[in-house]
Amino acid sequence: MDLGVVEAPRGRFVCPLPPECSTGAKVTVAIRPEFLDVSSMVEGRDRLNIMEGTVVRSDFIGDALFCQVLWGE
C-alpha cells in the first residue's frame, strides 16, 4: 500500500491507503493505541499525525501509564 494524507476535521494523518482510494474519497482512519505517544511538546513542523488534547486522567498500572485524553473539544 502507498502512503497518503488524510485530511480530518481535527488533523492531518499520513497513513497507508489501498490502491482503490482516490483524491476526495471518504475513508475511516483507525489508530492503534499501542502506537501512540503522549508528549507535552509538539514536534514536527508539518503537524502531520499530531493530535492536541488535554490529559483528564492518568493511572500507573504495573509498569504502564494509562492516560485518558480529551481530544478535539
C-alpha positions in Angstrom: 0.0 0.0 0.0 1.1 3.5 -0.7 1.1 6.3 1.9 -1.3 9.1 1.5 -2.5 12.1 3.5 -6.0 12.0 5.1 -7.5 15.4 5.9 -9.7 15.2 9.0 -11.6 17.9 11.0 -9.0 17.7 13.8 -5.8 17.0 12.0 -3.9 15.5 9.0 -2.8 11.9 9.0 -0.2 10.1 6.9 -1.2 6.5 6.6 -1.3 3.6 4.1 -4.1 3.8 1.6 -5.4 1.0 -0.5 -4.9 1.4 -4.3 -8.6 1.9 -5.0 -8.6 5.2 -3.0 -8.6 8.4 -5.0 -8.5 12.1 -4.1 -11.6 13.1 -2.3 -12.7 9.6 -1.3 -14.2 9.2 2.2 -12.2 6.9 4.4 -12.1 5.7 8.1 -8.8 6.0 10.0 -8.2 3.6 12.8 -5.5 4.3 15.3 -3.9 1.5 17.3 -3.3 2.5 20.9 0.0 0.7 21.2 1.5 3.1 18.6 0.5 6.3 20.4 2.9 8.6 22.3 1.9 11.3 24.7 4.1 14.4 24.8 3.9 17.9 26.3 5.9 19.2 23.3 4.5 19.4 19.7 7.2 18.0 17.4 7.2 18.3 13.6 6.7 21.4 11.6 4.2 19.9 9.2 1.9 18.8 12.1 1.0 15.5 10.5 -0.1 12.7 12.8 -0.3 15.1 15.7 -3.5 15.4 17.8 -3.7 18.0 20.6 -5.7 17.2 23.7 -5.9 17.5 27.5 -5.0 14.7 29.8 -8.0 14.3 32.1 -6.8 11.2 34.0 -3.7 9.2 34.3 -3.1 5.9 36.2 0.0 3.8 36.8 -0.9 0.1 36.4 2.1 -2.2 36.8 4.8 -0.8 34.6 2.4 1.1 32.3 0.9 4.6 32.4 -2.7 4.8 31.2 -3.9 8.2 30.2 -7.4 9.4 29.3 -7.1 12.3 26.8 -9.9 14.7 25.8 -9.3 15.4 22.2 -11.0 17.9 19.9 -13.1 19.8 22.4 
